[in-house]
Amino acid sequence: MANAFYKIREPENESYNSYAPGTPERKALREEIDRLKNQEIEIPAIIGGQEVTTGNLQDVVMPHNHQHKLADVHLCGEEEVQKAIDASQEARREWATLPWEERASIFLKAADLITGPYRYTMNASTMLGQSKTPHQSEIEAVGELADFLRFNAYYLQELYEKQPYSPGGMWNRMEYRPLEGFIFAVTPFNFTAIAGNLPLAPALCGNVSLWKPATSSIYSSYYIMKVLKEAGMPDGVINFLPGRGADVGDPVIDSELLAGLHFTGSTNTFQYLWKSIAENIEKYKTYPRIVGETGGKDFIFAHSSADVDALVVAAIRAAYEYQGQKCSAASRMYIPESIWPDFRDDFLEEVQDVKYGDVEDFSNFMGAVIDQKAFDSITSYIDYVRDSDDGEILFGGDYDDSEGYFVEPTLVLAHDPKFKTMEEEIFGPVLTVYVYEDDQFDETLELCDTTSPYALTGAIFARDRHVLKKMSDYLRQAAGNFYINDKPTAAIVNQQPFGGARKSGTNDKAGSAANLMRWMSVRSIKETTVPAKDWTYPYMEEE
């Protein structure tokens, strides 16, 4: 054991490359895209550090060119899940007792690998596998993922330093133990950074993880495992289990060793897993911690004093970046009648310049939606608007899946504030606007607060400070991440910890120490220096 207190300096958020024309990083990224797209790989499960092939294969294709195959992935089932549970418990014996600085050093090295020699691989794999633009992949598959790794290590140090008061004659201590068993990490397709953070945040605290990545983003997730291997992650700490939901999830939930669920995905899946855990509650050795982030019906609410130019830019970026496939993407908007004509004209003029297509064309602002299922769901909403008298398409509405899953950025005007596209999560590039009468401001605030069961992100726009205060107070429960005169997307680690309440999740704030606390079980220790030798008390003495 080292006789020293080790300190991690407070990190800084990773800076982003611009990939502007003529920059060396633009050239390097193009070369890596060409290298990856011109090879077809095989993606195994990784259990106990060993590559495991199942023969149950699924194609991995590019969403913007679904005839182009990137890989075959081996899908797991009950047998592989049990092997992963066994491997995790074998690894846990040493990992849980490893000094925290030894664990942290692996995470810090992984961050430097991601921002260094693996930078273009993480970017290119995310672009090809998830149809992200260079900017969208850079800010999260590199920047945010590295920020999670670095800041979580720093937060862990801060948490471990928090110790109770010790009066004379005793020494009080708190030990932050990992949970008994394993953590089940279920990760989404839309953020490579989240895919990495969900199994890794608990592992930093000394836990072991079973990781079921989304099969539609398996490509970049596999490269995360390669980074972890090079960074020195011990075998069995992170077990990589590609597979269909129930094939992996059901045997995991059935294990008595389940100690926690770290989830980002659909509301229905989260509720199914929570119910399944509840039904099995008697069998678990410890009550499982449940941490989840699901969906959103995120809003932009404008007052008559809003800056229209800023509102237009925020709406385009928040609704259409990454094809609206962010949990935080703006999906509904409330605009007063007095500024609606200016906003409408400016928005329609600007959105005409928004290009979408193959993300290898760096002039495109948008790529394709993730897969056929998403395409069919999104376009069904567009078709619904076309057939309805309560809404109309002001811009866009075209779509084509012949080559890639492309949906045009679409603006819908709702005549009814309870119109279907104002209420339901779409998870695509469809923004619905409701125009309210200026004297109905208070009533429309109530509409905004009560229309959706979600409460993930929201943004308000006004220049009147009294109005901003009123809007912020009224919408206090409507969003876990709240933005004033800015778009409701792009939370940054250590700046805007992310999470929502209501049906959006448990609001355990990824990107903060609050999330790490969920993966620890605290033991309070009291050591008395000179123990009592007499069991009686002074009040018992005779007069």
C-alpha positions as CSV (number, residue, x, y, z in Angstrom):
1,M,0.0,0.0,0.0
2,A,1.3,3.5,-0.9
3,N,1.7,5.8,2.1
4,A,0.3,8.9,0.4
5,F,-3.0,10.7,-0.4
6,Y,-3.2,10.9,-4.1
7,K,-4.8,13.9,-5.8
8,I,-6.5,14.3,-9.2
9,R,-6.4,17.8,-10.4
10,E,-9.8,19.2,-11.4
11,P,-10.2,18.5,-15.1
12,E,-11.2,20.9,-17.9
13,N,-13.8,20.0,-20.5
14,E,-12.3,18.5,-23.6
15,S,-11.9,21.0,-26.5
16,Y,-13.5,20.2,-29.8
17,N,-12.0,20.0,-33.3
18,S,-13.8,22.1,-35.9
19,Y,-13.1,19.9,-38.9
20,A,-13.2,23.1,-41.0
21,P,-11.8,22.9,-44.6
22,G,-8.0,22.9,-44.7
23,T,-7.5,21.6,-41.1
24,P,-5.4,18.5,-40.5
25,E,-8.1,16.9,-38.4
26,R,-10.5,17.1,-41.3
27,K,-8.0,15.1,-43.5
28,A,-7.3,12.6,-40.7
29,L,-11.0,12.0,-40.1
30,R,-11.7,11.4,-43.8
31,E,-8.9,8.9,-43.9
32,E,-10.2,7.0,-40.9
33,I,-13.8,7.0,-42.4
34,D,-12.4,5.4,-45.5
35,R,-10.4,2.8,-43.6
36,L,-13.3,1.7,-41.5
37,K,-15.9,1.7,-44.3
38,N,-13.7,-0.4,-46.5
39,Q,-13.4,-3.3,-44.1
40,E,-16.0,-5.6,-42.7
41,I,-15.4,-6.8,-39.1
42,E,-16.9,-9.4,-36.8
43,I,-18.1,-8.1,-33.4
44,P,-18.1,-10.8,-30.7
45,A,-19.5,-10.7,-27.2
46,I,-16.7,-10.0,-24.7
47,I,-17.1,-12.0,-21.5
48,G,-14.4,-12.2,-18.9
49,G,-12.0,-10.6,-21.3
50,Q,-12.5,-13.3,-23.9
51,E,-14.2,-12.9,-27.3
52,V,-17.2,-15.1,-27.5
53,T,-19.0,-16.0,-30.8
54,T,-22.5,-17.3,-30.8
55,G,-23.2,-17.8,-34.4
56,N,-26.5,-15.9,-34.0
57,L,-25.5,-13.1,-36.3
58,Q,-27.0,-9.7,-37.2
59,D,-25.8,-7.3,-39.9
60,V,-24.4,-3.9,-38.8
61,V,-25.2,-1.4,-41.6
62,M,-24.9,2.4,-42.1
63,P,-28.2,4.2,-41.6
64,H,-27.5,6.6,-44.4
65,N,-26.6,3.7,-46.8
66,H,-28.2,0.6,-45.5
67,Q,-26.9,-1.6,-48.2
68,H,-23.4,-1.0,-46.9
69,K,-22.4,-3.5,-44.3
70,L,-19.9,-2.6,-41.6
71,A,-19.9,-5.7,-39.5
72,D,-21.5,-8.9,-38.3
73,V,-22.4,-8.9,-34.6
74,H,-22.9,-12.1,-32.5
75,L,-26.0,-11.8,-30.4
76,C,-26.2,-13.2,-26.9
77,G,-28.7,-15.2,-24.9
78,E,-29.2,-16.9,-21.6
79,E,-26.0,-19.0,-21.8
80,E,-23.8,-16.0,-22.4
81,V,-25.5,-14.0,-19.7
82,Q,-24.8,-16.7,-17.1
83,K,-21.1,-16.8,-18.3
84,A,-20.9,-13.0,-17.9
85,I,-22.4,-13.1,-14.4
86,D,-19.9,-15.8,-13.3
87,A,-17.0,-13.8,-14.9
88,S,-18.1,-10.6,-13.3
89,Q,-18.2,-12.2,-9.8
90,E,-14.7,-13.6,-10.3
91,A,-13.4,-10.2,-11.4
92,R,-15.2,-8.5,-8.5
93,R,-13.1,-10.2,-5.9
94,E,-10.0,-8.1,-6.8
95,W,-11.7,-5.1,-8.5
96,A,-13.8,-4.2,-5.5
97,T,-10.8,-4.1,-3.2
98,L,-8.4,-2.4,-5.6
99,P,-7.3,1.0,-4.3
100,W,-9.4,3.7,-5.9
101,E,-6.5,5.5,-7.5
102,E,-5.6,2.3,-9.4
103,R,-9.1,2.1,-10.8
104,A,-9.1,5.8,-11.6
105,S,-5.8,5.6,-13.5
106,I,-7.5,3.2,-16.0
107,F,-10.3,5.7,-16.6
108,L,-7.9,8.6,-17.0
109,K,-5.8,6.6,-19.5
110,A,-8.9,5.6,-21.4
111,A,-9.9,9.3,-21.7
112,D,-6.4,10.2,-23.1
113,L,-6.6,7.3,-25.6
114,I,-10.0,8.6,-26.8
115,T,-8.8,12.1,-27.2
116,G,-5.5,11.0,-28.6
117,P,-4.8,8.0,-30.8
118,Y,-8.4,6.8,-30.9
119,R,-10.0,10.2,-31.6
120,Y,-10.7,9.6,-35.2
121,T,-11.7,6.0,-34.7
122,M,-14.3,7.0,-32.2
123,N,-15.5,9.8,-34.5
124,A,-15.6,7.7,-37.7
125,S,-17.3,4.7,-36.1
126,T,-20.0,6.9,-34.6
127,M,-20.5,8.7,-37.9
128,L,-20.7,5.5,-39.9
129,G,-22.7,3.4,-37.4
130,Q,-25.1,6.1,-36.1
131,S,-25.1,8.6,-39.0
132,K,-23.8,11.6,-37.1
133,T,-22.1,14.6,-38.6
134,P,-18.4,15.3,-37.7
135,H,-19.5,18.0,-35.2
136,Q,-22.1,15.8,-33.5
137,S,-19.7,12.9,-33.2
138,E,-16.8,15.1,-32.0
139,I,-18.8,16.7,-29.2
140,E,-20.0,13.4,-27.7
141,A,-18.1,10.3,-28.9
142,V,-14.9,12.1,-28.1
143,G,-15.5,15.2,-25.9
144,E,-18.4,14.0,-23.7
145,L,-17.1,10.5,-23.3
146,A,-13.7,11.7,-22.2
147,D,-15.3,14.3,-19.9
148,F,-17.3,11.5,-18.2
149,L,-14.2,9.5,-17.6
150,R,-12.1,12.4,-16.3
151,F,-14.7,14.2,-14.2
152,N,-16.1,11.0,-12.7
153,A,-12.6,10.1,-11.4
154,Y,-12.4,13.6,-9.9
155,Y,-15.9,13.3,-8.3
156,L,-15.0,10.0,-6.8
157,Q,-12.0,11.6,-5.1
158,E,-14.2,14.3,-3.7
159,L,-16.8,11.8,-2.4
160,Y,-14.1,9.7,-0.7
161,E,-12.8,12.8,1.0
162,K,-16.1,13.5,2.7
163,Q,-15.7,12.2,6.2
164,P,-17.8,12.7,9.4
165,Y,-16.8,14.7,12.5
166,S,-14.8,12.9,15.2
167,P,-15.0,14.3,18.7
168,G,-12.3,13.5,21.3
169,G,-11.9,9.8,22.2
170,M,-13.1,8.4,18.9
171,W,-12.3,8.3,15.1
172,N,-15.3,8.2,12.8
173,R,-14.9,7.2,9.3
174,M,-17.1,6.5,6.2
175,E,-16.2,3.7,3.7
176,Y,-17.8,4.0,0.3
177,R,-18.3,0.3,-0.7
178,P,-19.3,-1.0,-4.1
179,L,-22.6,-2.8,-4.3
180,E,-22.8,-6.6,-3.9
181,G,-23.4,-8.3,-7.1
182,F,-23.3,-6.7,-10.6
183,I,-24.7,-3.7,-12.4
184,F,-26.8,-4.1,-15.5
185,A,-26.1,-1.3,-18.0
186,V,-28.6,-0.9,-20.8
187,T,-27.5,1.8,-23.3
188,P,-29.2,3.7,-26.1
189,F,-28.2,4.1,-29.8
190,N,-28.0,7.9,-29.9
191,F,-25.0,8.7,-27.8
192,T,-21.7,6.9,-27.8
193,A,-20.8,8.8,-24.6
194,I,-23.8,7.5,-22.8
195,A,-23.1,4.0,-24.0
196,G,-19.7,4.2,-22.3
197,N,-20.7,6.0,-19.2
198,L,-23.5,3.7,-18.1
199,P,-21.4,0.6,-17.5
200,L,-18.3,2.6,-16.6
201,A,-19.6,5.0,-13.9
202,P,-20.5,2.1,-11.6
203,A,-17.3,0.3,-12.4
204,L,-15.2,3.3,-11.3
205,C,-16.8,2.9,-7.9
206,G,-15.6,-0.7,-7.7
207,N,-18.6,-2.4,-9.2
208,V,-18.7,-4.9,-12.1
209,S,-21.0,-4.4,-15.1
210,L,-22.9,-6.4,-17.6
211,W,-23.3,-4.1,-20.6
212,K,-26.1,-4.6,-23.2
213,P,-25.5,-2.0,-25.9
214,A,-28.2,-1.1,-28.4
215,T,-27.8,-3.3,-31.4
216,S,-28.3,-0.3,-33.7
217,S,-25.1,1.4,-32.3
218,I,-23.0,-1.7,-31.6
219,Y,-20.2,-0.5,-34.0
220,S,-18.9,2.4,-31.9
221,S,-19.6,0.5,-28.6
222,Y,-17.2,-2.2,-29.7
223,Y,-14.5,0.3,-30.1
224,I,-15.1,1.5,-26.6
225,M,-14.3,-2.0,-25.5
226,K,-11.0,-1.9,-27.5
227,V,-10.1,1.4,-25.7
228,L,-10.8,-0.2,-22.3
229,K,-8.6,-3.2,-23.1
230,E,-5.7,-1.0,-24.1
231,A,-6.2,1.2,-21.0
232,G,-5.8,-1.9,-18.8
233,M,-9.3,-2.7,-17.7
234,P,-9.1,-6.1,-16.0
235,D,-11.0,-8.9,-17.6
236,G,-14.5,-9.4,-16.4
237,V,-15.1,-5.9,-15.0
238,I,-17.1,-4.9,-18.1
239,N,-18.8,-7.7,-19.9
240,F,-20.0,-6.8,-23.4
241,L,-23.3,-8.5,-24.3
242,P,-24.8,-7.6,-27.6
243,G,-28.3,-9.0,-28.0
244,R,-32.0,-8.4,-28.3
245,G,-33.7,-6.9,-25.3
246,A,-35.5,-9.8,-23.6
247,D,-32.8,-12.4,-24.7
248,V,-30.3,-10.6,-22.5
249,G,-32.5,-8.7,-20.1
250,D,-34.8,-11.5,-18.8
251,P,-32.0,-13.8,-17.6
252,V,-30.1,-10.8,-16.1
253,I,-33.2,-9.6,-14.1
254,D,-33.7,-13.2,-12.9
255,S,-30.3,-13.4,-11.2
256,E,-30.2,-13.0,-7.5
257,L,-26.9,-11.0,-7.9
258,L,-28.5,-8.1,-9.7
259,A,-27.4,-5.0,-7.7
260,G,-28.4,-2.2,-9.9
261,L,-29.8,-1.1,-13.3
262,H,-28.2,1.8,-15.2
263,F,-30.5,2.6,-18.1
264,T,-31.1,5.0,-20.9
265,G,-33.8,4.1,-23.5
266,S,-37.5,4.0,-24.1
267,T,-40.1,4.6,-21.4
268,N,-41.8,1.2,-22.1
269,T,-38.6,-0.8,-21.7
270,F,-37.6,1.0,-18.5
271,Q,-41.0,0.4,-17.0
272,Y,-40.9,-3.3,-18.1
273,L,-37.5,-3.7,-16.4
274,W,-38.7,-1.9,-13.2
275,K,-41.8,-4.1,-13.0
276,S,-39.6,-7.2,-13.6
277,I,-37.3,-6.2,-10.8
278,A,-40.2,-5.6,-8.5
279,E,-41.7,-9.0,-9.2
280,N,-38.3,-10.6,-8.3
281,I,-37.6,-8.5,-5.3
282,E,-37.6,-11.3,-2.8
283,K,-34.8,-13.2,-4.5
284,Y,-32.2,-10.5,-4.7
285,K,-29.4,-10.4,-2.2
286,T,-29.6,-6.6,-2.0
287,Y,-32.3,-4.2,-3.2
288,P,-31.2,-3.2,-6.7
289,R,-30.5,0.5,-7.3
290,I,-32.5,1.7,-10.3
291,V,-31.2,4.7,-12.3
292,G,-32.8,5.5,-15.6
293,E,-33.4,8.2,-18.2
294,T,-36.1,7.6,-20.7
295,G,-37.8,10.1,-23.1
296,G,-38.9,13.6,-23.4
297,K,-41.3,15.9,-25.1
298,D,-39.0,18.9,-24.8
299,F,-40.3,22.4,-25.3
300,I,-39.3,25.9,-26.3
301,F,-41.6,28.6,-24.9
302,A,-41.3,32.1,-26.2
303,H,-42.6,35.3,-24.8
304,S,-43.5,38.4,-26.9
305,S,-40.3,40.0,-25.7
306,A,-38.1,37.2,-27.1
307,D,-35.2,37.8,-29.5
308,V,-36.6,36.3,-32.7
309,D,-33.3,35.8,-34.4
310,A,-32.0,33.8,-31.4
311,L,-35.2,31.9,-31.3
312,V,-34.9,30.8,-34.9
313,V,-31.4,29.5,-34.5
314,A,-32.2,27.7,-31.3
315,A,-35.2,26.0,-32.8
316,I,-33.4,24.8,-35.9
317,R,-30.5,23.4,-33.9
318,A,-32.5,21.9,-31.1
319,A,-35.1,20.2,-33.4
320,Y,-32.9,19.0,-36.3
321,E,-29.4,18.4,-35.1
322,Y,-28.8,14.6,-35.2
323,Q,-32.2,14.3,-36.9
324,G,-34.0,15.1,-33.7
325,Q,-32.8,11.8,-32.1
326,K,-31.7,13.4,-28.9
327,C,-33.7,12.9,-25.7
328,S,-33.3,16.6,-25.3
329,A,-34.3,17.6,-28.8
330,A,-37.0,20.3,-29.1
331,S,-40.2,18.7,-30.2
332,R,-42.9,21.3,-29.3
333,M,-42.9,25.0,-29.3
334,Y,-45.2,27.8,-27.9
335,I,-45.0,31.2,-29.7
336,P,-47.1,34.3,-29.1
337,E,-49.2,35.6,-31.9
338,S,-47.4,39.0,-31.9
339,I,-44.0,37.5,-33.0
340,W,-45.3,34.5,-34.9
341,P,-45.2,36.1,-38.4
342,D,-41.6,37.3,-38.0
343,F,-40.5,33.9,-36.6
344,R,-42.3,31.9,-39.3
345,D,-40.9,33.9,-42.1
346,D,-37.3,33.9,-40.7
347,F,-37.5,30.2,-39.8
348,L,-38.8,29.1,-43.2
349,E,-36.1,31.2,-44.9
350,E,-33.3,29.6,-42.8
351,V,-34.5,26.0,-42.8
352,Q,-34.4,25.9,-46.6
353,D,-30.6,25.9,-46.3
354,V,-30.6,22.8,-44.0
355,K,-29.1,20.0,-46.0
356,Y,-29.4,16.3,-45.1
357,G,-27.9,13.2,-46.6
358,D,-24.7,11.1,-46.4
359,V,-22.7,12.3,-43.4
360,E,-19.5,11.8,-45.4
361,D,-20.6,14.9,-47.2
362,F,-19.4,17.5,-44.6
363,S,-21.8,20.1,-46.0
364,N,-24.8,18.2,-44.6
365,F,-26.3,19.4,-41.3
366,M,-28.3,16.1,-40.9
367,G,-27.8,12.5,-41.6
368,A,-30.3,9.6,-41.6
369,V,-32.5,8.3,-38.7
370,I,-31.1,5.2,-37.1
371,D,-33.1,2.3,-38.7
372,Q,-36.3,1.1,-40.4
373,K,-38.3,1.0,-37.2
374,A,-37.5,4.6,-36.3
375,F,-38.1,5.7,-39.9
376,D,-41.5,4.0,-40.0
377,S,-42.5,5.5,-36.6
378,I,-41.4,9.1,-37.5
379,T,-43.1,9.1,-40.9
380,S,-46.3,7.8,-39.5
381,Y,-46.6,11.0,-37.5
382,I,-45.9,13.1,-40.6
383,D,-48.7,11.1,-42.5
384,Y,-51.0,11.7,-39.6
385,V,-50.5,15.5,-39.8
386,R,-51.2,15.3,-43.6
387,D,-54.5,13.6,-43.0
388,S,-55.6,15.8,-40.0
389,D,-57.6,19.1,-39.9
390,D,-56.0,20.1,-36.6
391,G,-52.4,20.4,-38.0
392,E,-50.6,21.3,-41.1
393,I,-47.1,20.9,-42.5
394,L,-45.5,24.3,-43.0
395,F,-42.1,22.9,-44.2
396,G,-40.7,19.5,-45.1
397,G,-42.6,16.3,-44.7
398,D,-40.7,14.4,-47.3
399,Y,-39.0,11.1,-46.6
400,D,-37.2,8.3,-48.5
401,D,-35.8,5.0,-47.3
402,S,-34.6,3.6,-50.6
403,E,-30.9,4.2,-49.9
404,G,-30.8,5.5,-46.4
405,Y,-33.4,6.3,-43.7
406,F,-33.8,10.0,-44.6
407,V,-36.5,12.3,-43.2
408,E,-36.7,15.9,-44.2
409,P,-36.6,18.5,-41.4
410,T,-40.3,19.1,-40.8
411,L,-42.2,22.0,-39.2
412,V,-45.8,21.4,-38.1
413,L,-48.4,24.1,-37.1
414,A,-50.8,22.7,-34.6
415,H,-54.3,24.4,-34.4
416,D,-55.0,22.4,-31.2
417,P,-52.5,22.6,-28.3
418,K,-53.4,19.0,-27.5
419,F,-52.6,17.8,-31.1
420,K,-51.0,14.4,-31.3
421,T,-47.5,15.8,-32.3
422,M,-47.6,18.3,-29.5
423,E,-48.1,15.5,-26.9
424,E,-46.4,12.3,-28.1
425,E,-42.6,11.7,-28.3
426,I,-41.6,11.3,-31.9
427,F,-37.8,11.1,-31.7
428,G,-37.2,12.5,-35.1
429,P,-36.8,15.8,-37.0
430,V,-40.3,17.0,-36.5
431,L,-41.0,20.3,-34.6
432,T,-44.6,21.3,-33.8
433,V,-45.5,24.9,-33.1
434,Y,-48.6,26.1,-31.3
435,V,-49.4,29.9,-31.7
436,Y,-51.1,31.3,-28.6
437,E,-52.8,34.7,-28.1
438,D,-50.6,37.1,-26.2
439,D,-53.2,37.6,-23.5
440,Q,-53.3,33.8,-22.9
441,F,-49.7,33.7,-21.7
442,D,-50.5,32.3,-18.2
443,E,-52.9,29.7,-19.6
444,T,-50.3,28.6,-22.2
445,L,-47.7,28.2,-19.5
446,E,-50.1,25.8,-17.8
447,L,-50.6,24.0,-21.1
448,C,-46.8,23.6,-21.4
449,D,-46.5,22.2,-17.9
450,T,-49.3,19.7,-18.2
451,T,-49.4,18.6,-21.8
452,S,-46.6,16.0,-21.6
453,P,-45.9,13.3,-19.0
454,Y,-42.2,13.9,-19.5
455,A,-40.0,16.5,-17.8
456,L,-36.5,16.2,-19.4
457,T,-35.5,19.5,-21.0
458,G,-37.1,22.8,-21.8
459,A,-36.1,26.3,-22.9
460,I,-37.7,29.7,-22.4
461,F,-37.0,32.9,-24.4
462,A,-37.7,36.4,-23.3
463,R,-35.8,39.7,-22.7
464,D,-38.1,40.9,-19.9
465,R,-36.4,39.7,-16.7
466,H,-39.6,39.7,-14.6
467,V,-41.2,37.5,-17.3
468,L,-38.2,35.1,-17.2
469,K,-38.5,34.8,-13.5
470,K,-42.2,34.0,-13.8
471,M,-41.7,31.4,-16.5
472,S,-38.9,29.8,-14.7
473,D,-40.9,29.5,-11.5
474,Y,-44.1,28.2,-13.2
475,L,-42.2,25.6,-15.2
476,R,-40.0,24.5,-12.2
477,Q,-41.2,20.8,-12.5
478,A,-41.5,20.7,-16.2
479,A,-37.8,20.0,-17.0
480,G,-34.8,18.6,-15.2
481,N,-32.5,20.6,-17.5
482,F,-33.8,24.1,-18.1
483,Y,-32.4,26.7,-20.5
484,I,-32.9,30.5,-20.6
485,N,-32.5,32.1,-24.0
486,D,-30.7,29.0,-25.3
487,K,-31.7,25.8,-27.0
488,P,-32.6,22.9,-24.7
489,T,-29.9,20.5,-26.0
490,A,-26.2,19.8,-25.5
491,A,-25.7,19.4,-21.8
492,I,-22.0,19.3,-20.9
493,V,-20.4,17.3,-18.1
494,N,-19.6,19.4,-15.0
495,Q,-21.6,22.3,-16.5
496,Q,-25.2,21.0,-16.9
497,P,-25.5,17.6,-15.2
498,F,-28.2,15.8,-17.2
499,G,-31.5,14.1,-16.2
500,G,-35.2,14.6,-15.9
501,A,-38.1,13.7,-13.6
502,R,-41.7,12.7,-14.1
503,K,-41.8,10.0,-16.8
504,S,-38.3,11.1,-18.1
505,G,-36.5,9.2,-15.4
506,T,-35.0,9.2,-11.9
507,N,-33.0,12.4,-12.4
508,D,-29.8,11.1,-11.0
509,K,-27.8,13.6,-13.1
510,A,-25.2,11.9,-15.2
511,G,-22.1,14.1,-15.3
512,S,-22.1,14.8,-11.5
513,A,-21.2,13.2,-8.2
514,A,-24.9,12.6,-7.6
515,N,-24.8,9.8,-10.1
516,L,-21.8,8.1,-8.6
517,M,-23.4,8.1,-5.1
518,R,-26.1,5.7,-6.5
519,W,-23.4,3.0,-7.1
520,M,-22.0,3.1,-3.5
521,S,-23.1,1.6,-0.2
522,V,-21.7,3.6,2.7
523,R,-20.3,1.9,5.8
524,S,-20.0,4.1,8.9
525,I,-17.1,3.1,11.2
526,K,-16.6,4.3,14.7
527,E,-13.3,3.5,16.5
528,T,-13.1,4.3,20.2
529,T,-9.6,5.0,21.4
530,V,-10.2,4.3,25.2
531,P,-13.3,2.1,25.6
532,A,-15.5,2.4,28.7
533,K,-14.8,0.0,31.5
534,D,-17.9,0.7,33.7
535,W,-21.4,0.0,32.4
536,T,-23.1,2.3,35.0
537,Y,-24.0,6.0,34.5
538,P,-23.6,8.9,37.1
539,Y,-27.4,9.4,37.4
540,M,-27.6,5.9,39.0
541,E,-25.5,6.9,42.1
542,E,-27.2,7.2,45.5
543,E,-28.0,10.8,46.9
